[in-house]
């Protein structure tokens, strides 16, 4: 059990402080008040677990090692931690879920506050569409962001995006995807106006390019990694053909 709970002991303080912060707030929103009700008295219970875990780690220290062996401190503390798990294990899942939802809502609220010029999207169920005016990438500054109008609907079913290397093709595609994600999450979008239907967003993430540094995948891709990518693509195509 000591090996199992050792990684947890480093995170209990963060959880306790987060729950304590959430408990102490007085919200007007019904949604946020519901979240605070879910974590009521959670910080005190996590504080008890934190003390048990700290004591379990301290038993190996020189000043307490001898007495801990005599008193069977490790066994006693593990039994106390197991008792805590039985009493509060299900509640802990609720507390973590409530805190995670609060973090997500806080991130959306912070984004909306920091970008007052962004607009909230309009959703429709009449047709499959993504119609945006002055659409930009949410992570680019206003000075470097190039906005575009996008109209994907029954009249315009697809786009052919072409251009030279590092001309912004991938940035345009990512702008569409990121704004679709923001809209679906309830956040404002980087656009003058956006009308869209419910969409499933698929993404291909790369760790080598950098939007902030202006480093495209083409520029970052070395000859060696290019050969590896070509070989992987060839192998994947052969697999699908078989």
N, C-alpha and C positions, 0 to 999 in steps of 0.2 A: 504493500500500500504506500509506503514511503516513496518508492520510485514512481508510483503512479501520481501522487499528489504533489510532488516536488515542482513540476512546471506550473501547477495551478496556484501555488503559494505566491508566485510573482505577480499574478493578475488579480488577486482578491482585493487588494487596496484600490486598484482602478475601478473595479466593479462597485465596491462600497462607496467610494467618493461619487461615482456617477449616480447611484441610487439615492444617495443622500442629497445630491443636488436636485434631482427630480422630485424627491419628496418635499423639499423646502420651498418649491415654487408654487405660486398661486396663479393659476391660469383662468382665463375667461372662456377659452375654447372648450367645447364639450369633449372633443377628441383628446385633448391634452389632459383634461381633468380625469378622463377614464384611464389614461396611462399612469397618472400619479396614484390613482386608487389601486391599480394593479401592483404597484411596488411598495405599498404602505407597510412600514416596519421591516422592509427588506434589508436596509442598510444595517440595522441592529443585528439581524440574524447573520449577515455576511461578516460583520465585525467579530462575532463569536467564532466563526469558522477561521477567520484570519488569525485570531489569537491561538487557536489550536494548531494551525499550520506553522506559525512562527515558533511555537514551543517545540514542535516536532523537529524543526530544523536546529533549534538551539541545543538539543540534547547531545549533539556531537561536539559541542564546544568544550574546551579543556576544563573550564570552571564547573561544568555540570555533567561531564561524562561519567564520572564515578557514581554520583548519586542517581543518575538516570538508569544505570544498570541495576542498582540495588532496588530502586522503586519500580522497575519495569516501565519506565516512562514511555518508551516507544510503543509498547503493547497497549498501555492505558490510553494514550493519545489516539492511536489508530482506532480503538474501540469507540472513543468519543467522536471521532470524525465520521465513523460509520453510522453512529446514532444520529449525528447531525444530518447526514445524507438521507436517512430514512424519514426524518421529520420534515426536511426542507427541500429534498431533491426535486419534487414536482414544482414547488413554488419557485425554485431557482430558475427553472426553465421559463416560467412566466415572467420573472423579473428581467432575465436577459432578453427575452423577446420584446418586452415593453421598452427597455433601454435602447435596443437596436432600432426599433421603430422611431423612438424619439430622436436618435442620432440622424436617421434618414430625413425626418421632417425638418430637423434643425438645419441640415445641409441644404435642403430645398429653399427654406426660408432665407438663409444667408445668401444664397445665390440670387434670389429675387430682390433682396435688399441691396446687394452690391451692383445689380444691373437693373436700375429702375426704367431704363429705356426698352427693356425686353417686353414682349407682349404674351398674353396667354392665348393658347390656340383655340380653335373652334373645331369640335368633333362632329362628324356626320356618319350616319349609318345608311344613307341613301345609295352611296356608291363607294367603290374602292378608289381612294385618291390621296394625293399629297400635293397640295397647292400652296406655295410659299412665295411671298414677296420680300425682296431684300433679305434673303436668307444668308446668314454668316456662320462661321465656326464659333462655338461658344467660348473656346479657350484662347482665341486670338484677340489682341488688342484692337481698338477701333482704328488706330492709325495704320495697321497692317492688314486688317481684315477686308477682303474683297467679297461683296455681297452679290448674290445672283437670284434671279427669279426662277422658280422650279414649278412646272405644271405637269404632273403625272395623274392622268385620269382616263376616262374612256376615249377621249379625243386624242390624247397623247399618251400612248401606252408604254413607251420606253424611250430612253435617250441613248445616243451614241456619243460618248465622251472621248474626245481625242485631243491631242496636243503634244507639244515637245516635253522632254523630261523636265521635271521640277517646275511645271507650269501651274500646278494646283489641282490636278484631276482627282487625286486621292483626297485632298482637303475638301473638295466639293462633296464627294461621296460620304466622307466622315461627317461633314456638316449636316447632311440629310439624316444620317443615322443617329447622331447625337441629339439633334433637335427632336427627332421622333421619340427617342428615349426620354428626354426631358418632358415632352408633352404627355407621354403616357404615365409618367411619374407624378404629374400634377404641377410641374414647374413652368415658369415662363420660358419662352424660346427666343433665340437670337434671330428675330425676323420682324419685318414690319407687320406682317400678318401671316397666319398659317391656318389652313383648313385641311384636316386629314381624317381618315377613317382609322379603325383599329388595324394595326399592322403587326406583323411578326418581324423583328429586327434580327438579322444575322450579321456577324462580324468576323473579320480575319485580322487578328492583332499581331503586330510585329514589334519586337523589342529593339530593333536596330535603328529605326528611323526616329526623328525627333521633330515634332511640330514647332516647339518653342525655339529650337536652334536652327530652324530652316533646313533640316537635314532630311532629305527624302529617302525612301527605301532604295531608289536607284543609286543615289550618291553613297549611301552607307554600305551597299552590298559589295563585298570584295569579290575578286575573281574566284577565290576558293569557295566561298559560301555560295556563289552563283552556280558553280558546278554541282555542289551538293544539292541545291534547290532543284536544278534541272534533273539530276539523277532521281531525286525523290518524286518529282512530278512524273517522270517516265515510269517509275515503278508503280506509282498509283494508277496511272492510265492502263498499264498492263494488267493490273489486278482487276480493274473494272471490266476490261475487255474479256478476261477469263470468266 
